[in-house]
Amino acid sequence: MDELTKTVIERGDLAHLALFLWATGASTLLVWSLRELAKANQHFNDFVREIATLNQLFKKGD
């Protein structure tokens, strides 16, 4: 067993360990979600830029 985990269990701070693990997991999920949101936003911006380019091409044809 990991020395840190063993020390925490012996001292009776199991609740603190559980809280730390929960907070770490929640923070990791938040960072992952924000990265995915940023990627989706970039893809949408690329899409809008391409539509604007097509609109410019069609206006020049008129």
TORTOR-319166 format. One record per residue: residue in one letter; x, y, z of N, C-alpha, C, CB in turn. Coordinates in Angstrom, 1 decimal, always signed. Glycine has a CB too. Layout:
<nodes>
(a,(X,Y,Z),(X,Y,Z),(X,Y,Z),(X,Y,Z))
...
</nodes>
This chain:
<nodes>
(m,(+0.9,-1.2,+0.0),(+0.0,+0.0,+0.0),(+0.9,+1.2,+0.0),(-1.0,+0.0,+1.2))
(d,(+0.4,+2.3,-0.7),(+1.2,+3.5,-0.7),(+1.4,+4.1,+0.7),(+0.5,+4.5,-1.6))
(e,(+2.6,+4.6,+0.9),(+2.9,+5.1,+2.2),(+2.0,+6.3,+2.7),(+4.4,+5.6,+2.3))
(l,(+1.7,+7.2,+1.7),(+0.8,+8.3,+2.0),(-0.6,+7.8,+2.4),(+0.7,+9.2,+0.9))
(t,(-1.1,+6.9,+1.6),(-2.4,+6.3,+1.9),(-2.4,+5.6,+3.3),(-2.9,+5.3,+0.8))
(k,(-1.4,+4.9,+3.5),(-1.3,+4.2,+4.8),(-1.3,+5.1,+6.0),(+0.0,+3.3,+4.8))
(t,(-0.5,+6.2,+5.9),(-0.5,+7.2,+6.9),(-1.8,+7.9,+7.1),(+0.6,+8.3,+6.6))
(v,(-2.5,+8.2,+6.0),(-3.8,+8.9,+6.1),(-4.8,+7.9,+6.8),(-4.3,+9.2,+4.8))
(i,(-4.8,+6.7,+6.5),(-5.7,+5.7,+7.1),(-5.4,+5.5,+8.6),(-5.7,+4.4,+6.4))
(e,(-4.1,+5.5,+8.9),(-3.8,+5.3,+10.3),(-4.2,+6.5,+11.2),(-2.3,+5.1,+10.4))
(r,(-4.1,+7.7,+10.6),(-4.5,+8.9,+11.3),(-6.0,+9.1,+11.4),(-3.8,+10.1,+10.7))
(g,(-6.7,+8.4,+10.6),(-8.2,+8.5,+10.7),(-8.7,+9.6,+9.8),(-8.6,+8.8,+12.1))
(d,(-7.9,+10.0,+8.8),(-8.3,+11.1,+7.9),(-8.8,+10.6,+6.6),(-7.1,+12.0,+7.7))
(l,(-9.5,+9.5,+6.7),(-10.1,+8.9,+5.5),(-11.1,+9.8,+4.8),(-10.8,+7.6,+5.8))
(a,(-11.8,+10.6,+5.5),(-12.7,+11.6,+4.9),(-12.0,+12.6,+4.1),(-13.6,+12.2,+6.0))
(h,(-10.9,+13.0,+4.7),(-10.1,+14.0,+3.9),(-9.5,+13.4,+2.6),(-8.9,+14.5,+4.8))
(l,(-9.1,+12.2,+2.7),(-8.6,+11.5,+1.5),(-9.7,+11.4,+0.5),(-8.1,+10.1,+1.8))
(a,(-10.9,+11.0,+0.9),(-12.1,+10.9,+0.0),(-12.4,+12.3,-0.6),(-13.3,+10.3,+0.7))
(l,(-12.4,+13.3,+0.2),(-12.7,+14.7,-0.3),(-11.6,+15.1,-1.3),(-12.7,+15.7,+0.9))
(f,(-10.4,+14.8,-1.0),(-9.3,+15.2,-1.9),(-9.4,+14.5,-3.3),(-7.9,+14.9,-1.3))
(l,(-9.8,+13.2,-3.2),(-10.0,+12.4,-4.5),(-11.1,+13.0,-5.3),(-10.2,+10.9,-4.2))
(w,(-12.2,+13.3,-4.6),(-13.4,+13.9,-5.2),(-13.1,+15.2,-5.9),(-14.6,+14.0,-4.2))
(a,(-12.4,+16.1,-5.1),(-12.0,+17.4,-5.7),(-11.1,+17.3,-6.9),(-11.4,+18.3,-4.6))
(t,(-10.1,+16.3,-6.8),(-9.2,+16.1,-7.9),(-10.0,+15.7,-9.1),(-8.1,+15.1,-7.5))
(g,(-10.9,+14.7,-8.9),(-11.7,+14.2,-10.1),(-12.6,+15.3,-10.7),(-12.5,+13.0,-9.6))
(a,(-13.2,+16.1,-9.8),(-14.1,+17.2,-10.3),(-13.3,+18.2,-11.1),(-14.8,+17.8,-9.1))
(s,(-12.1,+18.6,-10.6),(-11.3,+19.5,-11.2),(-10.8,+19.0,-12.6),(-10.1,+19.9,-10.3))
(t,(-10.4,+17.8,-12.6),(-10.0,+17.2,-13.9),(-11.1,+17.2,-14.9),(-9.5,+15.7,-13.6))
(l,(-12.3,+16.8,-14.4),(-13.4,+16.8,-15.3),(-13.7,+18.2,-15.8),(-14.7,+16.3,-14.6))
(l,(-13.6,+19.2,-15.0),(-13.8,+20.6,-15.4),(-12.8,+21.0,-16.5),(-13.8,+21.5,-14.2))
(v,(-11.6,+20.7,-16.2),(-10.5,+21.1,-17.2),(-10.8,+20.4,-18.6),(-9.1,+20.8,-16.7))
(w,(-11.1,+19.1,-18.5),(-11.4,+18.4,-19.7),(-12.6,+19.0,-20.5),(-11.7,+16.9,-19.4))
(s,(-13.7,+19.4,-19.7),(-14.9,+20.0,-20.3),(-14.6,+21.3,-21.0),(-16.0,+20.1,-19.3))
(l,(-13.8,+22.1,-20.3),(-13.4,+23.4,-20.9),(-12.6,+23.3,-22.1),(-12.7,+24.3,-19.8))
(r,(-11.7,+22.3,-22.2),(-10.9,+22.0,-23.4),(-11.8,+21.6,-24.5),(-9.8,+21.0,-23.1))
(e,(-12.7,+20.7,-24.2),(-13.6,+20.3,-25.3),(-14.5,+21.4,-25.8),(-14.5,+19.1,-24.8))
(l,(-14.9,+22.3,-24.9),(-15.8,+23.4,-25.3),(-14.9,+24.4,-26.1),(-16.3,+24.1,-24.0))
(a,(-13.7,+24.6,-25.8),(-12.8,+25.4,-26.6),(-12.6,+24.8,-28.0),(-11.5,+25.6,-25.9))
(k,(-12.5,+23.5,-28.1),(-12.3,+22.9,-29.4),(-13.6,+23.0,-30.2),(-12.0,+21.4,-29.2))
(a,(-14.7,+22.8,-29.6),(-16.0,+23.0,-30.3),(-16.2,+24.4,-30.8),(-17.2,+22.5,-29.4))
(n,(-15.8,+25.3,-30.0),(-15.9,+26.8,-30.4),(-15.0,+27.1,-31.5),(-15.6,+27.7,-29.2))
(q,(-13.8,+26.5,-31.5),(-12.9,+26.8,-32.7),(-13.5,+26.1,-34.0),(-11.5,+26.2,-32.3))
(h,(-14.0,+24.9,-33.9),(-14.6,+24.3,-35.0),(-15.8,+25.1,-35.6),(-15.1,+22.9,-34.7))
(f,(-16.6,+25.7,-34.7),(-17.7,+26.5,-35.1),(-17.2,+27.8,-35.8),(-18.6,+26.9,-33.9))
(n,(-16.2,+28.4,-35.2),(-15.6,+29.6,-35.8),(-15.0,+29.3,-37.2),(-14.5,+30.2,-34.9))
(d,(-14.4,+28.2,-37.4),(-13.9,+27.8,-38.7),(-15.0,+27.6,-39.7),(-13.1,+26.4,-38.6))
(f,(-16.1,+27.0,-39.2),(-17.3,+26.8,-40.1),(-17.9,+28.2,-40.5),(-18.4,+26.0,-39.4))
(v,(-18.0,+29.1,-39.6),(-18.6,+30.4,-39.9),(-17.6,+31.1,-40.9),(-18.8,+31.2,-38.7))
(r,(-16.3,+31.0,-40.7),(-15.4,+31.7,-41.6),(-15.5,+31.1,-43.0),(-13.9,+31.5,-41.0))
(e,(-15.7,+29.8,-43.1),(-15.8,+29.2,-44.5),(-17.1,+29.7,-45.1),(-15.8,+27.7,-44.4))
(i,(-18.2,+29.8,-44.4),(-19.5,+30.3,-44.9),(-19.3,+31.7,-45.4),(-20.6,+30.2,-43.9))
(a,(-18.6,+32.5,-44.6),(-18.3,+33.9,-45.0),(-17.5,+33.9,-46.3),(-17.6,+34.7,-43.9))
(t,(-16.6,+33.1,-46.4),(-15.7,+33.0,-47.7),(-16.6,+32.6,-48.9),(-14.6,+32.0,-47.5))
(l,(-17.5,+31.6,-48.7),(-18.4,+31.3,-49.8),(-19.3,+32.4,-50.1),(-19.2,+30.0,-49.4))
(n,(-19.8,+33.1,-49.2),(-20.7,+34.3,-49.4),(-20.0,+35.3,-50.3),(-21.2,+34.9,-48.1))
(q,(-18.7,+35.6,-49.9),(-17.9,+36.5,-50.7),(-17.7,+36.1,-52.1),(-16.5,+36.8,-50.0))
(l,(-17.5,+34.8,-52.3),(-17.3,+34.2,-53.7),(-18.6,+34.4,-54.5),(-16.9,+32.8,-53.6))
(f,(-19.8,+34.1,-53.9),(-21.0,+34.2,-54.6),(-21.4,+35.7,-54.9),(-22.1,+33.6,-53.8))
(k,(-21.0,+36.6,-54.0),(-21.3,+38.0,-54.3),(-20.5,+38.6,-55.4),(-21.0,+38.9,-53.0))
(k,(-19.2,+38.1,-55.6),(-18.4,+38.5,-56.7),(-18.9,+38.0,-58.0),(-16.9,+38.0,-56.4))
(g,(-19.7,+36.9,-58.0),(-20.2,+36.4,-59.2),(-21.4,+37.2,-59.7),(-20.6,+35.0,-59.0))
(d,(-22.0,+38.0,-58.9),(-23.2,+38.8,-59.3),(-22.9,+40.0,-60.1),(-24.0,+39.2,-58.1))
</nodes>
